């Protein structure tokens, strides 16, 4: 496990060192995008609203809080500095516009109409700084009947058809427990920003990057959507629990005498002999035509039931050793305790020191660069902890900062004690 015991300057190292990013995002998709830019060396200035800021500070996952903030906030806002600024006031917007004139990137995930109402739409901001790359992350995009609906992960999974691609015919829809739509949208936004910065190096002009969670989950399902549209008949959920109705058996998770085994794509002929199940080869040869969805579902169920009974005869560890030894793609199913104590995992964790006092474990960035050492991670900022410092760097005088704090345009720990 790596150790992160120091708090470096946010732009100390990395391929994006020297870039200034204004982060107006909340929740997960936006903050994860800007955190990744910060891990690559950009200076991330998190602009939060008065009255509590990013609501993820106060929305704990499983009730877990630490250092006065929800752990969700702490893990999505590393390598950032916090400026509390009232964008609903004319004075607050004036402050933002002065900062925009010197910034490289602005990221926001307000609903489309809200951004325009606050005066932080691309048309307004590009008029201040034509080099600005402005990224927006929305739920359903800028148009259509859903454009003003809240973009939340479970809702997008459910709306997009994903939750009906697993489970059993008589079971509930089968959502992922992870916020995978948020994560994918965050990565797409980050990729778009980097591409726009690369284009700016040639053209000298910034541009707007738009990403929606709907677009993200459709891209995630590109194989399934195209298969559905082009199939003679689409697959259907069947009696046995399936990970995905779009995968051929034996793809799935199976209960063993002790533990569970996950099997990915595997040739039924290849596992028939080591499992002493010659019937699997017969079933492979007897696959019904794709146009008969009901027959395919029953065929899939028969294979699942046959394997389920056999794998109960021994432990998951035994079957993993046997099958992986002959090249079958499989693995023992872990819980977090087993996974996080596995030697393969250790180099992906680091200890973080928090300014309130104490430490916690976080996941290290997943990208490494040959020309840059791994980043030293700075913990998530306290609410308004850098307000005066940031404005000073952008050319605001001490008298201006004092006046803004006095008038409630900014919240600064230097002025509140």
C-alpha positions in Angstrom: 0.0 0.0 0.0 1.3 3.4 -1.0 1.5 6.2 1.6 0.5 9.8 0.9 1.5 11.7 4.0 2.3 15.1 2.5 0.0 17.7 0.9 1.6 18.9 -2.3 0.6 21.9 -4.4 -2.3 20.6 -6.6 -0.3 21.4 -9.8 3.1 20.1 -8.5 3.5 17.3 -11.0 1.8 15.7 -14.0 1.2 16.2 -17.7 -1.5 18.8 -17.0 0.6 21.0 -14.7 -0.1 24.7 -15.2 -3.7 24.3 -16.3 -6.3 26.1 -14.3 -9.7 24.3 -14.0 -12.8 25.9 -12.5 -15.0 23.1 -11.1 -18.6 24.0 -10.6 -19.8 20.4 -10.3 -21.6 18.4 -7.6 -22.4 14.8 -6.9 -20.3 12.2 -8.7 -19.9 12.4 -12.5 -18.5 16.0 -12.5 -16.3 15.8 -9.4 -14.8 12.5 -10.5 -14.0 14.1 -13.9 -12.2 17.1 -12.4 -10.5 14.9 -9.7 -8.9 12.9 -12.5 -7.7 16.1 -14.1 -6.2 17.1 -10.8 -4.5 13.8 -10.4 -2.8 14.6 -13.7 -1.5 17.9 -12.4 -4.1 20.5 -13.2 -5.0 23.1 -10.5 -8.6 22.3 -9.7 -10.6 25.1 -8.1 -13.8 23.7 -6.7 -16.4 26.5 -6.6 -19.1 25.7 -4.1 -22.4 27.5 -3.3 -23.1 29.2 0.1 -25.1 27.2 2.5 -23.1 24.0 2.5 -21.7 23.6 -1.0 -21.6 20.3 -2.9 -24.5 18.2 -1.5 -22.3 15.1 -1.6 -20.6 16.6 1.6 -23.8 15.8 3.4 -25.0 12.6 1.6 -23.1 9.7 3.2 -22.9 6.3 1.5 -24.0 3.6 4.0 -24.0 6.3 6.7 -20.2 6.7 6.5 -18.8 10.1 7.4 -15.3 11.2 8.4 -13.7 14.5 9.3 -17.1 16.2 9.2 -17.9 15.3 5.5 -19.5 12.2 3.9 -16.8 9.8 2.7 -18.3 10.1 -0.8 -17.2 13.7 -0.9 -13.7 13.0 0.4 -13.1 10.3 -2.2 -14.3 12.4 -5.2 -12.6 15.7 -4.4 -8.9 15.0 -3.8 -6.3 17.4 -5.3 -8.7 20.4 -5.3 -9.1 23.7 -3.5 -12.4 25.1 -2.3 -13.8 28.6 -3.1 -17.3 29.4 -1.8 -18.9 31.8 -4.2 -22.5 33.0 -4.6 -23.2 32.7 -8.3 -26.8 33.8 -7.8 -25.6 37.3 -7.1 -24.4 39.8 -9.6 -21.2 40.3 -7.6 -20.5 36.6 -7.5 -20.9 36.2 -11.2 -18.5 39.1 -11.7 -15.9 37.3 -9.6 -16.4 34.2 -11.7 -16.1 36.0 -14.9 -12.7 37.5 -13.8 -11.5 34.1 -13.0 -12.8 32.7 -16.4 -10.7 35.2 -18.2 -7.6 33.5 -16.8 -8.8 29.9 -16.7 -8.2 27.0 -19.2 -11.2 24.8 -18.4 -14.6 25.2 -16.7 -16.7 22.1 -15.9 -20.3 22.2 -14.7 -23.1 19.6 -14.4 -26.2 21.8 -13.9 -29.3 21.0 -15.8 -29.3 22.8 -19.2 -31.7 25.6 -18.3 -30.0 26.3 -15.0 -26.6 27.0 -16.6 -28.1 29.6 -18.9 -30.1 31.2 -16.1 -26.9 31.5 -14.0 -25.0 33.0 -16.9 -22.5 30.2 -17.1 -23.5 28.9 -20.5 -20.8 28.5 -23.2 -22.0 31.4 -25.2 -21.5 33.8 -22.3 -18.2 32.3 -21.1 -16.5 32.0 -24.5 -17.2 35.7 -25.0 -15.0 36.4 -22.0 -12.2 33.9 -22.9 -12.2 32.4 -26.4 -9.5 29.9 -25.3 -11.7 28.4 -22.6 -12.7 24.8 -22.8 -16.2 24.5 -21.3 -17.5 21.0 -20.4 -21.0 20.3 -19.4 -22.4 17.0 -18.0 -26.2 16.5 -18.1 -28.6 13.7 -17.4 -30.5 13.4 -20.6 -29.0 16.0 -22.9 -30.1 19.4 -24.0 -33.3 18.5 -25.7 -36.1 15.9 -25.7 -38.9 15.3 -23.2 -36.6 14.1 -20.4 -34.1 17.0 -20.6 -35.3 18.5 -17.3 -35.5 15.3 -15.4 -32.8 14.6 -12.7 -29.9 12.5 -14.0 -29.2 9.9 -11.4 -27.5 6.5 -11.9 -30.2 4.1 -10.9 -32.8 6.1 -12.9 -30.6 6.0 -16.0 -29.9 2.3 -15.7 -33.7 1.7 -15.4 -34.7 4.1 -18.2 -32.1 2.7 -20.6 -33.2 -1.0 -20.5 -30.1 -2.1 -18.7 -31.8 -3.5 -15.7 -33.8 -6.0 -17.7 -30.7 -7.6 -19.2 -30.0 -9.7 -16.1 -31.8 -11.7 -13.4 -34.6 -14.1 -14.0 -37.9 -13.9 -15.7 -40.0 -13.7 -12.5 -37.5 -11.5 -10.6 -37.2 -7.8 -10.2 -35.2 -5.8 -12.7 -31.5 -6.2 -12.0 -29.6 -2.9 -11.6 -25.9 -2.6 -10.9 -25.1 -1.5 -7.3 -22.3 0.7 -8.6 -22.8 4.3 -10.0 -21.4 3.0 -13.3 -23.2 5.6 -15.4 -21.7 8.4 -13.4 -18.3 6.9 -13.7 -18.5 6.4 -17.5 -19.9 9.9 -18.0 -17.0 11.3 -15.9 -14.4 9.5 -18.1 -16.1 10.6 -21.3 -16.1 14.2 -20.1 -12.4 14.0 -19.1 -11.6 12.5 -22.6 -13.5 15.3 -24.3 -11.7 18.0 -22.3 -8.3 16.5 -23.1 -9.2 16.3 -26.8 -10.5 20.0 -26.8 -7.2 21.1 -25.1 -5.2 19.3 -27.8 -7.3 21.0 -30.5 -6.8 24.4 -28.8 -3.0 23.9 -29.0 -3.4 24.1 -32.8 -6.4 26.5 -33.3 -5.8 28.8 -30.3 -9.5 28.6 -29.5 -11.4 26.6 -26.9 -14.8 24.9 -27.5 -17.7 23.3 -25.6 -17.7 19.7 -24.7 -21.1 18.1 -24.0 -21.6 14.8 -22.3 -24.9 13.2 -21.0 -25.4 10.3 -18.7 -27.9 9.0 -21.3 -25.2 9.1 -23.9 -22.8 7.3 -21.5 -25.1 4.4 -20.8 -26.0 4.0 -24.4 -22.3 3.8 -25.3 -21.8 1.3 -22.5 -24.6 -0.8 -24.1 -23.4 -0.4 -27.7 -23.1 -4.1 -28.3 -26.4 -5.0 -26.7 -28.3 -2.2 -28.4 -27.0 -3.1 -31.9 -27.6 -6.9 -31.2 -31.1 -6.1 -30.1 -31.8 -4.0 -33.2 -30.3 -6.6 -35.6 -31.4 -9.9 -34.1 -34.1 -12.0 -35.7 -35.6 -12.1 -32.2 -34.1 -10.5 -29.1 -33.1 -12.7 -26.1 -35.5 -12.8 -23.2 -35.0 -13.3 -19.4 -35.4 -17.0 -18.4 -36.1 -19.0 -15.3 -32.6 -19.2 -13.9 -30.7 -16.0 -12.8 -28.5 -14.6 -15.5 -25.8 -12.0 -15.4 -26.7 -11.0 -18.9 -29.2 -12.4 -21.4 -26.9 -11.3 -24.2 -24.1 -13.7 -23.2 -23.9 -17.3 -24.3 -23.8 -19.9 -21.5 -22.0 -20.8 -19.3 -21.4 -17.1 -18.6 -22.6 -16.4 -15.0 -22.0 -16.9 -11.3 -22.5 -20.3 -9.6 -22.8 -21.4 -6.0 -20.2 -24.0 -5.0 -19.9 -26.2 -1.9 -18.0 -23.3 -0.4 -18.1 -19.9 -2.0 -19.1 -18.8 -5.5 -17.4 -19.1 -8.9 -17.7 -16.7 -11.8 -17.3 -18.1 -15.3 -16.9 -15.8 -18.3 -17.0 -16.8 -22.0 -16.1 -20.5 -22.2 -16.5 -23.2 -24.8 -18.9 -25.9 -23.5 -16.8 -28.6 -25.2 -13.7 -27.3 -23.3 -15.3 -27.7 -19.9 -17.4 -30.8 -20.5 -14.6 -33.3 -19.9 -12.9 -31.7 -16.9 -16.3 -31.3 -15.2 -17.4 -34.8 -16.2 -20.4 -33.4 -17.9 -20.6 -34.9 -21.5 -24.2 -33.5 -21.7 -22.7 -30.0 -22.2 -21.3 -31.0 -25.6 -24.7 -32.4 -26.6 -26.3 -29.1 -25.6 -23.8 -27.0 -27.5 -24.6 -28.9 -30.6 -28.4 -28.5 -30.0 -28.5 -24.7 -29.6 -31.9 -23.5 -30.9 -32.1 -20.9 -33.7 -31.8 -17.3 -32.5 -35.3 -16.5 -33.9 -36.9 -18.8 -31.2 -36.2 -16.7 -28.1 -38.3 -19.0 -25.8 -36.3 -22.1 -26.9 -33.0 -20.3 -26.4 -34.1 -19.3 -22.9 -35.0 -22.9 -22.0 -31.7 -24.1 -23.5 -29.8 -21.6 -21.4 -31.6 -22.7 -18.3 -30.8 -26.3 -18.8 -27.1 -25.5 -19.1 -27.2 -23.3 -16.0 -29.0 -25.9 -13.9 -26.6 -28.7 -15.1 -23.5 -26.6 -14.1 -25.1 -25.5 -10.9 -25.6 -29.0 -9.6 -22.1 -30.1 -10.6 -20.2 -27.1 -9.1 -21.9 -27.7 -5.7 -19.8 -30.9 -5.4 -16.6 -28.9 -4.5 -15.3 -25.6 -3.4 -15.0 -22.5 -5.6 -11.2 -22.5 -5.0 -11.0 -26.1 -6.3 -13.0 -25.3 -9.5 -11.0 -22.1 -10.1 -7.7 -24.0 -9.9 -9.0 -26.8 -12.1 -10.6 -24.6 -14.8 -8.2 -21.8 -14.9 -5.4 -24.4 -15.2 -6.8 -25.4 -18.6 -7.3 -21.8 -19.8 -11.0 -21.3 -18.8 -11.8 -17.7 -17.9 -13.0 -17.9 -14.3 -12.4 -16.5 -10.8 -13.5 -17.0 -7.2 -16.1 -14.4 -6.2 -14.7 -12.1 -3.5 -16.3 -9.8 -1.0 -14.5 -6.6 -0.2 -12.6 -8.1 2.7 -11.1 -10.8 0.5 -10.5 -8.5 -2.4 -8.9 -5.6 -0.4 -6.5 -8.1 1.4 -5.5 -9.8 -1.8 -1.8 -9.2 -2.8 -2.9 -8.1 -6.3 -4.8 -5.2 -4.8 -2.3 -3.6 -2.4 -0.5 -1.3 -4.9 -3.9 0.3 -5.8 -4.5 1.7 -2.3 -2.9 4.6 -0.5 -3.1 6.2 3.0 -4.3 9.8 3.0 -3.7 12.5 5.7 -6.7 14.8 6.2 -6.3 18.4 7.4 -8.8 17.9 10.2 -6.5 15.2 11.6 -6.3 11.5 11.1 -6.0 9.4 8.0 -8.0 7.2 5.7 -7.5 4.7 2.8 -8.2 5.8 -0.8 -7.8 4.3 -4.2 -4.8 5.4 -6.2 -5.2 6.9 -9.8 -5.4 4.2 -12.4 -3.3 6.0 -15.0 0.5 6.1 -15.0 2.8 8.2 -17.2 6.4 7.3 -18.1 7.5 10.9 -18.0 5.9 11.8 -14.7 6.2 10.2 -11.3 2.9 9.0 -9.7 1.0 11.9 -8.2 1.1 12.8 -4.6 -2.5 13.0 -3.6 -3.9 16.0 -1.7 -7.1 15.3 0.4 -10.4 16.8 -0.4 -10.7 20.5 0.7 -12.6 21.8 3.7 -15.6 24.0 2.8 -14.2 27.4 1.7 -10.7 26.6 2.9 -9.0 28.3 0.0 -11.3 31.1 -0.9 -9.0 34.0 -0.1 -5.9 32.3 -1.4 -7.5 31.5 -4.8 -8.9 35.0 -5.3 -5.5 36.5 -4.4 -3.9 34.4 -7.1 -6.5 35.6 -9.6 -5.5 39.3 -8.9 -8.2 40.3 -6.4 -6.9 42.7 -3.7 -7.1 42.1 0.0 -9.7 44.9 0.3 -11.8 43.2 -2.4 -11.6 39.8 -0.8 -12.5 41.4 2.6 -15.5 43.2 1.1 -16.8 40.1 -0.7 -16.5 38.1 2.5 -18.3 40.8 4.5 -21.1 41.0 1.8 -21.6 37.2 1.8 -20.4 36.8 -1.9 -17.7 34.4 -0.7 -17.3 32.3 2.4 -13.7 32.1 3.6 -12.3 30.4 6.6 -9.9 33.3 7.0 -12.8 35.5 7.7 -14.9 33.2 9.8 -12.2 31.9 12.2 
